[in-house]
């Protein structure tokens, strides 16, 4: 359940969502089948209000086959279903195969990702332990003594958006290195990610190069007219008393350099396609976490836009209730220029995080 106070409307909104994920796994000779269906119900206290604290994870564009269903819909309630896993895996010789609907992730899995382009979470998404599936074929094999190489074919709703990506992973001097290259959504992409520890400091990061599409991408800046560059680099360190702190810098050529360019950034191809979620070009990201007790963990994530000086803060308290259930208490706190309604009807004067809703809520999970 979540409570929101939106900054551009007069009414407060209470929203509740429940999810049931039913799974089935079985082995048939050399084949392994995984099947999972998600049934989601949503309630809103405001008629027709869509919860913008909730990511619609079914619009990533790489579900080739439509398997979702609207089971029930009224002014304040809805009930939907979606098949999120339907994969068959098997091995043949030195190759492993996975075919069907399955989760696919790239990168270091920190607060913001550059490499995770097929089915990314929004920054700070709270239920990131479960990732939606996409329709894909994956072929993996060993590369050297410790490495792995992989070919990934993903089908889009529009065949022109299909993805073909090669992936390679290995470890060097205590650092995990991952490289991907190929084509998706009619773009060429090359990206790399790294993570490892030196002198008790964890270093991590991702960098990507993407072909620009002049029909859908506004050129806000960058050193190259043909390619857009995005990167994030961060460090983390334990500071004692069960505290761990991190700091990262994130840049993207797809983002706006000026506050008044933010509305234009929201209309670019990467944003409308759902693999870019932030509209500005530069951010600082801070994280602090503490193990309060073996059953209670506290996290504080903060994002600072260096373009409009707005701030988004997300405190989260995770409590393990027993071996099969836990609860997360969370909030969104923000600062920045609030949106104002011009007499012409246009919303003006808004910063990125100042336009976000403030709110609080909880997620209760039970496994059976």
N, C-alpha and C positions, 0 to 999 in steps of 0.2 A: 504494500500500500504506500502511496506517496501523497503528500500535501504540497500544493504549489501556490505561490503568490506571484502571478504574472505581472510584469512591470508595464505592460501596454494595455491592460484591461482593468476594469474596476472590480471585478469579482474574483474571489478566491475559489480554487477548485480542489476538490478531493478526488483522487483516482485510486482505483484498486484493480489489480490484475492477479489472476491465478493461472498457473501452468501445470498441466499434467503431461509428463513425458513417459510414454509406454515403450518398452524396448523388448526385442526378441533377438537372441543370438543362437546359432546352431552350426554344427559342422556336418558337411555332406562329403564323405570321402576326402578328397584333397581341397575341398572348397569350404569357405567360412562365410556365413551369411549374417549380416547385421541389419536390423530393421528397427526404426524408431519413429513414432508419430507424436506430434506435440498438439495438445488441445489447450487453447488459451481463451479465457473469459476475461472481459474487461467491464468495469463499471465506472462511470463518471457522474459527479454531482451536478455537472452543467450539461445541458442538452446539446448534443452534437460536438462536445469538446473532445479533441483527440489529445491523449497524454503525450506531451513532448518530452517527458522524462523517459519515455519508453522508445527504444529503437525499433523501427519496423524492419526486422531482419529478413523479411521475405522479399525485399526489393533490391537485392544485390545484383540482379541481372544475369547470374550464372546458374539459374535453375532452368535448364533446357525444357523440362517438362513441367507443366502446371499441375500441381498436386494439392494445392490449397483449396479450402472450402469455407464459405461463410455459412455456418450452421444456424445462426440466430442473430438478428440485428434489430434493435429498437433504439429509441432516442437516448437512453442512458446505459444500455447494456449491449454487449455483443459476445458472440461465441464463434471461434474459428478453429480450424484444424489445418495442419501442414505435415507432410512427410519430410522429416529432416535427415533420416538415414535410410538408405536402401542400397547396400553395397555388397559385392561379392569379392573376396580376396582369395588368391591362390599363388602358389610358387611353381615355376617351371625352370629347371636348371638353376642358373645363377640369378634369375630374375624373379622379382616379386610383383604381382599385379593386383591393383585395386580398381574396380569398375563400378560406377553407379553414384548415388548421392552420398557424399562424405564430406567431412570438414577438411579444409586445406588452409594452412597457415604458413606465413613466411616471416622471418625477422626475429627480433629479440623479445617480442611480447611485452614491451614496457608500455607506459601510459599512452604514448603516441607512436604510431608506426608509419614508416615510409614504404617498406617492402610489402606489407600485407595488403595487396591490391585486389584480390579476387573476392574476398568476403570479409572486410575489416569491421571491427567494432568501432563505435564512436569512442573518442577519448573518455576514459573514466567509466565506461559501461560496467555495471555492477555485477552482472551475471555472466562474466567472461569465462567461467569454468565450462560452459556449454556453448559450443560454436555451431551456428547453422551450417547445413551441408550445401554443397554445390554439386552439379552433375559433371563428373570428371572421370578420366582414365589416367591412372598413375602407374608407371613402370619404373621400379627401383632396382639398383644393383650396387655391389660394393665397388669402391674406387680406391685402390691401394689397400694398405693394412687397416686404416682407421676411417677412411672416408666413405661417402655414399653419393651416388649420382642418381638423378631422377628425371624422367620426362613426364610432363603434366599436360594433358589436353582437357580443356574445360569448355563446355557448350553454353553459349549465351542464348537468351530468348530470341535475339536477332542473330542469325548465322554470321553476319559481318562482324559481330563483336566477339566471336570465338577466341579463345586464348590457347596458345601453344608456348610453353615455358620449359626451359631446361634449368635444373637445379643441381648444385654441387655443395657438399658440406664436408668439412674436415676439421681437425684440431692441430694447431701449431703452437708449441711453447706455452701450453695452458690456455690458449685463446681459441674459442670456437669461431670458425669463419664459414659464412654462407654466401653463395653467389647465385643469382638468378638472371636469366636473359631470355628474350623472346619477344612475343607480340601478344597484345590483348587490346580489345576495343579499337582495333585498327591503329594502334600505337606500337612503336618499338620501345622496349624497356630493357635497361641493364641496372642491376642493383646489387649491393653487397651489405652484409651485416656482420658485426663482430661483438664478442663479449668474452672477457677474461679478467683475471685478477693478478695484480702486481703490487707487492709491498702492502698487502691487506687493503687495497683499493680496487674496486670493481669498475672496469672501463667497458663501456658498451656504446653501440651506435649503429646507424644505418645511413646509406646514401643511395640515391636513385637518380637515373637520367631517363627522361621521358620525351618522346617525340611530341612536339607541339602540333596542335591541329588548329589552323588559323580560323576555321569556321566556328569553332566552339570555345576556343581558349583566348581570353583577352591577354595581351602581352603587357603585364605590369612592370616587368623588368627582368634582369638576368644578364649573364655574360654571353649568352648564345641565343640567336634568333630561332634556331631550329630545334633545340632541346631545352627542356625545363629541368632544373636541378632541385632536388629536395634532400635535406639531410637532418639528422638528429644525432647529437653526441652527448653522452652523460657519464657521470661518475657516481659511485655509491660507496659508503664506508660505515662500518660499525663504530659507534662512538662510546660504547660502554653503557651499562645499566639497561641492556636489551634495547637500546635505541639504534636505529639505522637511518641515515640521511642521504638524500640524493639530489643532484642538480644537473639539469640538461638544458641545452640550447637547441631550438628547432627552427629551421628556415625552409621555405618553399617558394620557388619562383611563381607558382600558381597563385600566390596570395597577394592581397592588396598592400601597397606601400603607404597609402594615405587613408584616414578614416572615411572620407567621402567616397572612396572607391570600394568599400565593403559590399554595398548592394550589387555592384557589378561582378564581384568575385563569386557571390552566391549563384550567379547565373552561368558560370563557366561549366564546361563539360565535365571536368573531374568532380565538381560538387554535385551536379545534377545526376551523375551516374553513381554516386555514393561511395567512391573510393578515396575522396578527400573530404574532410569534415570541418576544417578550420579555414577561415576566410582571409586572415591576415598573413603577412609574410614571415614575421619573426616573433618568437615566444621564448620566455624562460619558464621552465617547468621544475617545481620543487616537490620533493616527497620526503615525508618523515614517517617512520613506523616504529612501533614499540610492542613487544610481547609483555602485556600487563600481567598475565598469568598464563600457564600452559593452555588454558581454554579461552582466553580473551586476547584479541589483537586489535591495536588501534592504528589507523592509517590516516594521514593528512596529505592530500594532493592539492597542489596549487598551480595555476597557469596564469602567467602575466603576459598580456599582449604588449609588445614593444611598439606597436603601431598606434594604438589609441589609449594605452595605459589602463585598460580595463583589467579586472582580476576575477578569476573564478576559483573558489575554494571548495573542496569536497572532503569533509571529515567522514570517516567510516569506522564504526566499531563492530567487529566481528566476534560473536559469542557462540561457542560450541555448547549446545544444550545436552547432547548425548552422542552416542556413536552413530546415530542415524539422522540427526537434525542439527541445524544451526540457524542463527538469525543475524542479519546485518542491519544496523541502524545507521542511517546516512542523512546527509543534508547537502544542499547547494547554497553557497553564500557568494554574493558577487558585488562588484562595485564598478562604476563607469558611467558614462553619459547615458541617461535613460532616453528611450524613444519618445518623441513628441509628435503630435498630430498637427500638421500644417492645415490652415483653412482650405487649401486645395484638396485635402484628403490624403496627401502624401505623408508618410512617416519620415521624419527628419531628425537629425541630431543624435543618432544612436551610435554607441560603441558596440563592439562584438559581444562582450560578456555582460555589459550593462543591459542589453536587450534580452538576456537569458532570464527565465523564470527562477525565482528563489523558492526553495521548498525543502521539505524533509519527508522521510518515509522509512519503511523497513522492508526487508525481504526475508521471508521465512522459508527455509528449505527443509524438506524431509525426504529421505531415501528409503525405499522399501522394495 
